[in-house]
Structures are given as C-alpha cells and as structure tokens.
Amino acid sequence: MTTTPASWEVTFLRRARGSSRARIAGRVLLKAPDLDQARRQAEEALTERRERTRRNGDGSMWSLGLLRPLTPRAPGTKRYRVTFASWKSFDDHFERLDVHELELWAANASGARRLAQQEIQLVSGYLPAWRIRSVEAIKEGDLEEFDDDELDHPEDLTT
C-alpha cells in the first residue's frame, strides 16, 4: 500500500541589504512523507534562492520561515490547542477571560503559536486585543475522532 505524501508550506524570509528585519518574500508548497524530509526539501529550496542572490550580487540574506503542515496528522507533527484570552475591565479590577480556542497541527509548540497567530485573524469576531494564553500539546487519548471528509479539509479542523 502506497501512502500519499503530506503537503507542506514553507515561507522564505528575505532581509534586503540595509534593512533591519526580514520580510516574507515567498512561499513554496512541498510534498514530503514526513517532517524531516519536508525540512530537507525546504533547505534545498533555500540554498537555491541564496545561490541566485549571490550570482545576482543582490546582497540580500535569505532564511526559512515557518514550515506549516497542510495535511492533518502529517508524520512528525502533533496536535495543539491554543487558547486566546482578553482582559475585561471591572470597576475595581481587571480579569483575563478565555475567548477562543484553536486546535491545529504543527511540528512544535512554537510553530503552533505562530500558526495560531495567523489563523485567529480569520475568525469571525476576532479582536486584535486577543492574546495567546496557552499552547498545549493534545495527548493521543484526547484526540477527537474525525471522519475522512474532515481530514480532506484542514481548514475545518480549527474551531
């Protein structure tokens, strides 16, 4: 039985000569059987970009951004729950209230945090004041079961 390779997206960051920070300068879609192979392919693509820049005499610095799994349950990834909170003022104090949870697949907690910061902006009712309160790996026993239709549409896995 042959398995279909997972889909991944990697962003390329470019820091132009004289610039103080890197900016997203491209995205590439990859097909790879697991996280390690996806990283290798991303590094190869980055090396090609650096070589072209060197030949052109551009002087820009290239680096890899986030390697994002587009396939749920891609080998090498874990499921994470990211909780967003907001502060509410009362007459004599402030309270932090949880306002939203996202569940997503990522290579690590740092990647889950960065993905959640991007995805939360697409949520109806999102307010820029929302902040990430926690990022937790979901244990295997805590995973909800999904039918095959849900796994074909990773955008449906966020709540």
C-alpha positions as CSV (number, residue, x, y, z in Angstrom):
1,M,0.0,0.0,0.0
2,T,1.4,3.4,-1.0
3,T,0.7,6.4,1.1
4,T,0.2,9.8,-0.3
5,P,2.9,12.2,0.8
6,A,1.9,15.0,3.1
7,S,1.6,18.6,1.9
8,W,3.6,21.3,3.5
9,E,4.0,25.1,3.0
10,V,7.3,26.9,3.8
11,T,7.8,30.6,3.8
12,F,11.0,32.3,2.7
13,L,12.2,35.4,4.6
14,R,14.4,37.9,2.9
15,R,16.3,40.7,4.6
16,A,17.4,43.2,2.0
17,R,20.8,44.9,2.3
18,G,20.4,47.8,4.7
19,S,17.1,46.5,6.1
20,S,16.8,45.9,9.8
21,R,14.4,42.9,9.5
22,A,13.4,40.1,7.3
23,R,10.1,40.0,5.5
24,I,8.2,37.2,3.8
25,A,9.4,37.1,0.3
26,G,7.9,33.8,-0.9
27,R,6.0,30.6,-0.2
28,V,6.6,27.1,-1.6
29,L,4.3,24.1,-1.4
30,L,6.1,20.8,-0.9
31,K,5.1,17.2,-0.9
32,A,7.1,15.1,1.6
33,P,6.4,11.9,3.5
34,D,7.4,13.4,6.9
35,L,8.6,16.5,8.7
36,D,12.3,15.6,8.3
37,Q,12.0,15.2,4.6
38,A,10.0,18.4,4.3
39,R,12.7,20.3,6.2
40,R,15.4,18.9,3.8
41,Q,13.4,20.0,0.8
42,A,12.9,23.4,2.3
43,E,16.6,23.8,3.0
44,E,17.4,22.7,-0.6
45,A,15.0,25.4,-2.0
46,L,16.5,28.0,0.4
47,T,20.0,27.1,-0.9
48,E,18.9,27.6,-4.5
49,R,17.5,31.1,-3.5
50,R,20.7,32.0,-1.8
51,E,22.8,30.9,-4.7
52,R,20.7,33.0,-7.2
53,T,21.0,36.0,-4.9
54,R,24.8,35.5,-4.7
55,R,25.1,35.3,-8.5
56,N,22.9,38.5,-9.0
57,G,25.0,40.4,-6.4
58,D,21.8,41.4,-4.6
59,G,23.3,41.2,-1.1
60,S,20.0,40.0,0.4
61,M,20.0,37.5,3.3
62,W,17.6,34.6,3.0
63,S,16.2,32.3,5.8
64,L,13.4,29.9,6.3
65,G,10.2,31.0,7.9
66,L,7.5,28.7,9.2
67,L,7.2,25.1,7.9
68,R,3.5,24.5,8.0
69,P,1.8,21.2,7.6
70,L,-1.2,21.4,5.3
71,T,-2.1,17.7,5.8
72,P,-3.6,16.9,9.2
73,R,-1.7,14.2,11.1
74,A,1.3,14.6,8.9
75,P,4.1,12.4,10.2
76,G,6.3,14.4,12.6
77,T,3.6,16.8,13.7
78,K,1.4,16.9,16.8
79,R,-2.0,18.4,17.5
80,Y,-2.0,21.5,19.7
81,R,-4.7,23.5,21.4
82,V,-4.1,27.3,21.5
83,T,-6.2,29.3,23.9
84,F,-6.7,33.0,23.4
85,A,-7.7,35.4,26.2
86,S,-8.7,39.0,26.5
87,W,-8.7,41.4,29.5
88,K,-12.0,42.7,30.7
89,S,-12.2,45.8,33.0
90,F,-14.4,46.0,36.0
91,D,-14.9,48.9,38.4
92,D,-12.1,47.9,40.7
93,H,-10.0,45.3,38.8
94,F,-9.3,43.5,35.5
95,E,-9.9,39.9,34.7
96,R,-8.5,37.7,32.0
97,L,-11.2,35.8,30.2
98,D,-10.6,33.0,27.7
99,V,-12.3,34.0,24.4
100,H,-11.4,31.4,21.8
101,E,-9.6,28.0,21.3
102,L,-7.9,26.8,18.1
103,E,-6.8,23.2,17.5
104,L,-4.2,22.7,14.8
105,W,-1.4,20.5,13.7
106,A,2.2,21.7,14.0
107,A,5.8,20.5,14.3
108,N,6.3,22.0,17.7
109,A,4.7,24.4,20.2
110,S,6.5,27.4,18.7
111,G,5.1,26.6,15.3
112,A,1.7,26.1,16.7
113,R,1.9,29.6,18.3
114,R,2.9,31.2,15.0
115,L,0.2,29.4,13.1
116,A,-2.5,30.3,15.6
117,Q,-1.5,34.0,15.4
118,Q,-2.1,33.8,11.7
119,E,-5.3,31.7,11.8
120,I,-7.0,33.6,14.6
121,Q,-7.3,36.7,12.4
122,L,-9.7,34.8,10.1
123,V,-12.1,34.0,12.9
124,S,-15.4,35.9,12.9
125,G,-15.4,38.4,15.8
126,Y,-11.7,38.4,16.2
127,L,-10.3,41.4,18.1
128,P,-6.6,42.5,17.9
129,A,-6.6,42.6,21.7
130,W,-6.8,38.8,22.0
131,R,-3.6,37.3,23.2
132,I,-2.3,33.7,23.4
133,R,-2.7,32.5,26.9
134,S,-1.5,28.9,26.4
135,V,-0.3,26.4,23.8
136,E,-0.8,22.8,24.8
137,A,0.0,19.6,23.0
138,I,-3.1,17.4,22.9
139,K,-2.4,13.9,24.1
140,E,-3.2,11.0,21.9
141,G,-6.1,9.9,24.1
142,D,-7.6,13.4,24.0
143,L,-7.8,13.5,20.2
144,E,-11.3,13.7,18.8
145,E,-12.2,11.3,16.0
146,F,-12.7,12.9,12.6
147,D,-14.3,11.3,9.6
148,D,-12.4,11.2,6.2
149,D,-14.2,14.3,4.9
150,E,-12.9,16.4,7.7
151,L,-9.4,15.3,7.1
152,D,-9.6,16.4,3.4
153,H,-10.3,19.9,4.6
154,P,-7.7,21.1,7.1
155,E,-9.3,24.5,7.4
156,D,-12.3,22.8,9.0
157,L,-10.1,21.5,11.9
158,T,-9.9,24.9,13.6
159,T,-12.7,25.9,16.0
